[in-house]
Amino acid sequence: MQDQINNLPKLAKDKHKENKTFFTKLKKKPPKQLDYLMQELHEIEFERTDCLTCANCCKTTGPLFTDKDIQRISKSFKMKAQQFIDTYLRLDEENDYVLQSVPCTFLGADNYCSIYEVRPKACREFPHTDRKKFQQISNLTMKNVAICPAAYNIVEEMKKRIQL
């Protein structure tokens, strides 16, 4: 698994132009059954992919924290929201709350998340490959294929199944 993770940025870079062309066409003319196909590909991939053996998303990127996320997580810590923000978060260049640093503060050495039950929405939905209107998040998906082996595999299978 670690070899695959280490090779992922290069694999994604090598496929970038091909993926960009594919997603541009997909946006213009998404298949009628795209949401169903993406749900199927997502489920198949995550039957064979164990995020706990990877956790590359938690090690290399940080999620956005919505106001709801902050309220929910700070409540679980029995902290005021502002205290949680001051302790763990910072504002990024787009004025979104993100972690002060990566790897994620809440990631254990065993790749388990210490706040899994209350984790941010962005973490719950990552890598977003089963999202409705999938064609609308192509830029995000192109970033995620360089981070997540499952996202990479899903996009590769998607390109085989959808003829544009």
Secondary structure, 3 states (H helix, E strand, C coil): CHHHHHHHHHHHHHHHHHHHHHHHHHHHCCCCCHHHHHHHHHHHHHHHCCHHHCCHHHHHCCCEECHHHHHHHHHHCCCCHHHHHHHHEEECCCCCEEECCCCCCCECCCCCECCHHHCCHHHHHCCCCCCCCHHHHHHHHHHHCCCCHHHHHHHHHHHHHCCC
